[in-house]
Amino acid sequence: MASITPQTRLSQVLDTVPGALDYVVSLDPHDFQRLRHPMLRRYMSPRISLDRVAAIARLPVNKLMDDLDRLAAGEDLATVQSEIGSAPGEPATHAADVPAWFQGIDAASIPWVDVIQIDEVSGDPFPPISLAVRQLKPGGVLGIRHRWEPQPLYDIWSKMDLQWFAQRIGENEWFVFVHRPETVTAYPTKPVVTAEVGALPEPEVLPRLVVLAEQLARGQTLEVSGLVRERVKTVADQLDQRLGNDYSTEIGADNRQRPTLRVTHGD
């Protein structure tokens, strides 16, 4: 494989280095055990750099890269793993102290993205989190409830000049707060947000759509494509039940007569 750097994507390593999956999981089973699930591995590994893997595992990134190079050269996994404990740990990357921008914030008064129901079906929480973060106004704070600390997103948020603060609430629960400083321009709110669900596993479809719809601004519409024709009415009814009277659903078709479902957050 090409030379490993701190910016190398985890997906590249997992695809090319023998034993890399077992090695990475052993660094932090709580966070990385998910990589054994094929769908989560597909979602997660392209988004995370080796630099971020090292931060999660509290392992110096040079040690991580050296170990992966040894595995790539054919060295035995057990031998490489036996030396992990001798490396000095690095401090965790999430904030230990409450940042100034969070002082005085009432968590009950800010918008939230609760992706637990997506986590429970081993789905991808990124689309609804991304929608909510992009629509966050300057000076605003967003809360995220998640089974894991979303470290793969930290690199993305950093490039967007956002700030964040993570709190571990329980064994399998995190609150993550994202702040858009007043000086950081917000993205325009699109009147229609699209969601293609044709490639999703069936158990993920409804949780994905519910959490996406919950992020819609008043008057904004989620246009869903890729639903099997026989399932459109059922999904619409389920969304009506889950979302309540503030939302409306409308079944239609695109210009190729494929079924679509529009979910609108009422004015």
C-alpha positions in Angstrom: 0.0 0.0 0.0 1.0 3.7 -0.2 2.9 5.2 2.6 0.9 5.6 5.8 0.6 9.1 7.2 -1.5 10.7 10.0 -4.0 11.8 7.3 -4.4 8.3 5.8 -8.1 7.2 6.0 -8.8 4.2 8.2 -10.7 2.6 5.4 -7.5 2.4 3.3 -5.7 0.7 6.1 -8.5 -1.8 6.8 -8.6 -2.7 3.1 -4.9 -3.3 2.6 -3.1 -4.2 5.9 -3.6 -7.8 7.2 -4.7 -7.9 10.8 -5.5 -4.1 10.9 -9.1 -4.6 11.9 -8.2 -6.8 14.9 -5.4 -4.4 15.9 -7.5 -1.3 15.8 -10.4 -2.9 17.7 -8.0 -4.0 20.4 -6.9 -0.3 20.9 -10.3 0.7 22.2 -13.0 -2.1 22.0 -15.8 0.2 23.2 -15.4 2.6 20.3 -13.9 0.4 17.6 -15.9 -2.8 18.1 -18.4 -1.2 15.7 -15.9 -1.7 12.9 -16.7 -5.4 12.9 -20.2 -4.6 11.7 -19.8 -4.3 7.8 -22.3 -1.5 7.5 -20.8 0.6 10.3 -17.3 -0.1 8.9 -18.5 1.2 5.5 -19.9 4.4 7.2 -17.2 5.1 9.7 -13.8 4.1 8.3 -13.7 6.5 5.3 -14.4 9.5 7.7 -11.7 8.9 10.2 -8.0 9.6 9.8 -5.2 7.7 11.6 -4.5 10.8 13.5 -8.0 10.6 14.9 -7.8 6.9 15.6 -4.7 7.6 17.7 -6.5 10.3 19.6 -9.4 8.0 20.4 -7.0 5.3 21.5 -4.8 7.7 23.4 -1.8 6.4 21.5 0.9 8.4 19.9 0.2 8.6 16.2 3.8 7.6 15.3 3.4 4.4 17.4 0.1 3.7 15.6 1.7 4.1 12.1 4.8 2.1 13.1 2.5 -0.8 14.2 0.5 -0.7 11.0 3.7 -0.7 9.0 4.9 -3.8 10.9 1.6 -5.5 10.1 1.8 -4.5 6.5 5.3 -6.0 6.4 3.9 -9.4 7.6 4.8 -9.2 11.3 2.6 -11.3 13.6 -0.4 -9.5 15.1 0.1 -10.9 18.6 3.6 -9.6 18.7 2.6 -6.1 17.6 -0.3 -6.1 20.1 1.9 -7.2 23.0 3.8 -3.9 22.8 0.9 -1.5 22.7 0.8 -1.2 26.5 4.3 0.1 26.6 3.5 3.3 24.6 2.7 6.4 26.6 -0.9 7.6 26.4 -1.9 11.0 25.1 -4.6 13.0 26.7 -8.2 12.7 25.5 -9.2 15.2 22.8 -12.6 16.2 24.1 -12.7 19.1 26.4 -12.4 18.3 30.1 -13.6 21.7 31.2 -16.8 23.5 30.2 -15.8 26.1 27.5 -16.8 29.8 27.9 -19.3 29.6 25.1 -21.3 26.9 27.0 -21.4 28.8 30.3 -25.0 29.6 31.2 -26.5 27.5 28.4 -29.8 25.8 29.3 -29.5 22.4 27.6 -33.3 22.2 27.5 -33.6 25.4 25.4 -31.2 24.4 22.5 -32.0 22.3 19.5 -31.0 18.6 19.8 -30.2 15.7 17.4 -31.0 12.5 19.2 -29.5 9.7 17.0 -29.8 6.9 19.6 -32.6 5.2 17.5 -30.2 5.1 14.5 -27.4 3.8 16.7 -29.7 1.0 17.9 -30.0 -0.4 14.3 -26.3 0.1 13.6 -27.1 2.9 11.2 -25.3 6.0 10.0 -25.9 9.0 12.2 -24.0 11.4 10.0 -26.8 12.7 7.7 -29.1 14.1 10.4 -26.1 15.4 12.4 -24.7 17.1 9.3 -28.1 18.7 8.5 -28.5 20.1 12.0 -24.9 21.4 12.1 -25.0 23.1 8.7 -28.3 24.8 9.7 -27.0 26.0 13.1 -27.1 29.8 13.2 -24.0 32.0 14.2 -23.8 32.1 17.9 -26.0 29.0 18.2 -25.4 25.8 20.2 -26.6 22.3 19.1 -26.9 19.3 21.3 -26.3 15.7 20.1 -27.2 12.6 21.9 -25.2 9.6 20.7 -24.1 6.1 21.9 -20.5 7.1 21.2 -18.3 10.2 21.1 -18.4 11.2 17.4 -14.7 11.7 17.0 -14.8 11.0 13.2 -16.8 14.3 12.9 -14.3 16.4 14.9 -12.0 16.8 11.9 -14.9 17.9 9.8 -16.1 20.4 12.4 -12.6 21.8 12.8 -12.5 22.5 9.0 -15.8 24.3 9.4 -14.3 26.5 12.2 -16.9 25.1 14.7 -16.3 24.4 18.4 -17.5 21.5 20.4 -17.6 20.0 23.9 -18.3 16.4 24.7 -19.6 14.9 28.0 -19.9 11.2 28.7 -23.3 10.7 30.4 -23.3 6.9 30.9 -21.7 3.7 29.8 -23.2 4.0 26.3 -24.3 7.6 26.1 -22.7 10.9 25.1 -23.9 14.5 25.0 -21.9 16.5 22.4 -22.5 20.3 22.1 -21.5 22.1 18.9 -21.1 25.8 18.7 -21.0 28.1 15.6 -19.1 31.3 16.6 -20.7 34.6 15.7 -17.9 35.2 13.2 -18.6 31.9 11.3 -21.1 32.3 8.5 -24.0 29.9 8.5 -25.0 27.8 5.5 -28.2 28.9 3.7 -31.3 26.9 4.7 -32.5 24.9 1.7 -36.2 24.8 1.2 -36.0 21.1 0.2 -33.6 18.6 1.7 -33.2 15.3 -0.2 -32.7 11.8 1.2 -32.0 8.7 -1.0 -32.7 5.6 1.0 -32.7 2.9 -1.6 -29.4 1.4 -0.5 -30.2 1.5 3.2 -30.9 -1.7 5.1 -34.7 -1.8 5.8 -34.3 -1.4 9.6 -32.5 1.9 9.2 -34.9 3.6 6.9 -37.5 4.8 9.4 -35.0 5.9 12.1 -33.0 7.8 9.5 -36.1 9.6 8.2 -37.5 10.4 11.6 -34.3 12.0 12.8 -33.8 13.9 9.5 -37.3 15.2 9.7 -36.8 16.4 13.3 -34.0 18.7 12.0 -36.2 20.5 9.5 -36.9 24.2 10.0 -40.5 25.4 9.9 -41.6 25.3 6.2 -38.7 23.1 5.2 -39.4 19.8 3.3 -37.6 16.5 3.3 -37.9 14.8 -0.1 -37.3 11.0 0.1 -36.5 8.8 -2.9 -35.6 5.2 -3.2 -38.5 3.7 -1.3 -40.0 0.5 -2.7 -43.4 1.4 -4.1 -45.2 -1.1 -1.9 -43.6 0.5 1.2 -44.3 4.2 0.5 -47.7 4.3 2.2 -46.6 2.3 5.2 -43.5 4.5 5.7 -45.7 7.7 5.3 -48.1 6.4 8.0 -45.3 5.5 10.3 -43.8 9.0 9.9 -47.2 10.6 10.6 -47.4 8.6 13.8 -43.9 9.3 14.9 -43.6 13.0 14.0 -47.1 14.2 15.1 -49.3 17.0 13.9 -46.5 19.6 13.2 -45.5 17.6 10.1 -47.3 16.5 7.0 -46.5 13.8 4.4 -47.3 13.7 0.7 -46.8 10.7 -1.6 -45.8 11.6 -5.2 -43.5 10.6 -8.1 -40.4 12.0 -9.8 -40.1 12.7 -13.5 -39.4 9.0 -14.1 -42.5 8.0 -12.2 -40.6 6.6 -9.3 -42.3 7.0 -5.9 -41.3 9.9 -3.7 -42.3 10.9 -0.2 -42.3 14.5 0.9 -42.2 15.4 4.6 -42.9 19.0 5.5 -42.4 20.7 8.9 -45.5 23.0 9.1 -45.2 26.8 9.2 
